C-alpha cells in the first residue's frame, strides 16, 4: 500500500468518525483530541441531551507534497458534531463556560448510536491544556490494554522522556511539535492512530503508535500546552496499523533519538 493510499484511508476515517454513524464503519473508537468549541446547546423533550459542534484540525490526503522532505500536509479545519449525556454535569458545565475556546476533549464513538444522543460521538470529559509536564507511570487495566480512562499513578518528579524501540527501517527522525489527536480504534484488532503538528514546518501528519505504554504517555502529553520533541520511525509496510509513521519517543528535554553519554 502506497503512502498516499494510507493517507486517504486515515483521512476518510477521520471525517467519517466525526460526521457519520460509526455503525456504518463497523469500528469503535475512543481517545482525545484538541478542538475549538463552536456550538453547545440542550435538545430534546423525552430524551434530553446536550449537543455541540467542535472544530478539529485535519488534512487533505490528495495534497501534492513530498513526504521524504517532510512537506506533508497543510492543516485544514473541519467541523464535527458531538453529544454529551445530561447526567455528565461536570462536562456540561465546563463546555457551557468555554464557548469559542480551544480545549482538550475525551470522546467515545459508539458503533450503535445511543437512543438518548443525537450523535455517535459522545464527549465524556473536557479540560484545559496545562503548562505541566506529565507526572505518570504507565499502567495497564485488567483487560490487558491501556484505555483513555485509566488513571496513571503520579510520580514525585515529572517524566520528561518516554522511549520505545524503533519499528521502521526506512527513516528515523525527530520533530518539534505536539500531538493534536490520538485514538484507539477497532474491535478485533485495535490500533492507536493520531495526528501530530510539526511546528517548525507548520505541517501535520498522521501517525500510529505500536506501544501501549507510549500511547498512554502520549495521551498525558496532550494535556501539555507547550511543544515537545517527537521521535518518528518510518516503516516500509504498515501491517494492521493505518500509518507507516510510528511515534517511538516523546521528549520534553532534547531532540528524540539523542544518544546518552556513558556514565563513568
N, C-alpha and C positions, 0 to 999 in steps of 0.2 A: 504494500500500500504506500503510495507516494505521500510526502509531507502535505501537499495541498489537499489530497483526499481526506487525510486525517483531520486537517483544519476544518474542512467542510462538515465532517461528521460532528465535531465538537461544537461548531457554530450552530448547526441545526439543533443539537441537543440543548444548548443554552436557550435559544429562542423558544423551542417547544416547551421546555420545562417551565418557563415563565409566562407562556401565552396559551398553552393547550392542556387539556386534561391528561394527567400522567398515565391514566389507564390505557390511553391510546398507544403509549410507548411501551407499556409492559415493564416499566422500571420504577424504582423507588429511589428517592434522593433525600439527603439531609446534609446540612452544612451551614456555612457562614458566608456573608457577602457584605462588602462595603456599598452603601447605597444612599441616595438622596431621597428623602421622603417628600413626595409631591402632593399627595392627597390622602386624607384619612377621615372616615365618617362611619356612623352606625346605620344599619339597614335591617329591614325585616320586621314582621309583626309577630307571627307564630314562632319563628326561629330567628331571634335577633343575633346578628353578628356584626363585627366591625370590619370594614373593607377599606383598602387603600391602594395607592399606586406609588411605586418607587421607580427611581431612575438608576439603572446599573450601567457599568461600562462593559462593552463587548467589542467585537471587531468583525470585519468583513473578510472571510476566507478567500474570496475571489480577488482580493487585492494583489496587484502585481508587485512583488517585492522579493528581495534576496535574503533568504534565511541565513546563508553562510556568512553574510556581512551583518547579520543581526538587524536587518531593516524592517522586519515584520513585527507587529502590524500597527496601523494608525488607530488610536482609540475611537470608538463610536459609543454614543449614548442611546440606550433603549429603555422604554417604559415597560413595567411589569405589574400585573395585578396580584394582590395578596389578601389574605383574610386573617383575623385574629378572633379567637373564641372570647365571648364576653366574660367568662369566668377568669380569664387571664388578665386580672385587673392591673397588675404592675406594668405589663406591656401596653395595654390600652392607655393608661395614664401617661406613660413615657412618650408614646407616639403622639398623643394629643398635644403634648407640650413642645414637640420638636418638628413641627411642620417646616418644610424647606431647609432642613438641616441634613448634613452628612452624618450618618450613623452606621453602626455595625449591627446587622441583624442575623439571627439564627433562625433557620427555617426547616420545616419538614415538607416534603412533596408527597402527597398521597396517591397511590395507584388508583384508588377509587375515591372520588371526591366526597367528603363527609356531607350529609344532608344539611347540617347546620351552617355550612360555609358556602360562600359564593365562588370560591377559588380552590383549586387543588394545592396551591401554595399557601401553607399556614406559617405565619411568623409566631414563634414560640418564645423568643427572647430578643431584646433590643437594648443597646447600650452605647455610650460614647466610647470612642477610642481614647486611650490614655497614654501619657508620656512616661510609661513604666515598662522596663524590660521584664519579660515573663519570669515569674518565680514558680517553677514547676518541675516535677519529676514525671516521666511517662508512666502511666498506669494502664492496666487493661481491665475491662469489665468482665463479668462472669461468662459472657457468651464467647469470649475468646478474641474479640477485636475491639478496637477503640471506637467510641462513639462521641458525637459532639457534646453530649451532656455529661460525660464523665468528668468529674471534678478532680484534677490532679492535686496531690499533696504539695503544699507550699514548702519551699526550702528557705534556709536562713539567708541565702545570698542569691542575687539574680543569676540566671543561666544565660550567659552571653554567646553560647555556641551549641549547636546540635549538628552532628555529622553522622552520616551512614556511608556505606560503601557506594562507589560509583557504579552505575549499571550500564552506562553507554560506552562503546568503544570508538565512536565516531568523533566526538568532541567533548571536552570538559572545560567549563569556563565560569567566571564569576561576574555577576551583575549587581549594581547598586540599585535597589528599588524596594518594592513592597508587594505583598500578596493582596489581590483585590477580592478573590473568591476562592473557596475550596469546599468541595462537597464529596460525600461518599455516595456512590451511585451503584445501582444494580441490586439483584436479588440472589441469584445463584452464584455469580462471580462478581464481587464488589470491587470497585476501583476508586481511587482518590483523584479527582480531576479539578483543575482550577485555572486561574489566570493571574499572571504577575505583571507588574509595571516596571519596565526598565527606565528609571528616572533620568539617566544620563542621555538616553536617546529619545525619550518621550514615546516609546512604543510599548505595546502589550503583547503577550504571547501565552498560548495555552500550555499547560504542563500537567504531568501526572506525578504522583508520589507513590512509590512502591513499598515504603517502610511505614508501618503503622505508628511507630514511635515518632517518626518525622512528621507525619500527618497531624498527630496530636500537638506537637510543638508548633507546627505551622498555624494551627487554629489559635494557639496562645499568642503567637507573634502578630496575628491580625489585629489584636486588641491594642497594639502599639501604634502611636501616631507617626512616628519617625520612619526614616529609611534604614535599611539594613542590607547586608550582602547575602545574595542567594547563589549557591553553587548549583550549576546546571550541567547535567550529564545527558548527552545526546546519543541515542541508540540508533542502530541501523534498522531495527524492526521494533514494533511496539508490543507484540503479544496481545494480551487481553486488555491492556490499557489503551486509552484513546490518543495519547500524545507520545511522541518519541523524545520529548523533553522531560527529564526527571529531576526533581529537586533533591540533591543529596546532602546539602548543607545550608543552614541558616546561621549567620554570624553577625552579631551586633558590634563586633570589635574591629575586624580586619577582613580583607577580601577572602572569600571562600576558597578552600584548597591550599591555603598557605601552609608551608612546612614549618613545624615547630623545631627549634634548635634543641639538640640533645642536652640533657642536664648533666653537668659534671659531677 
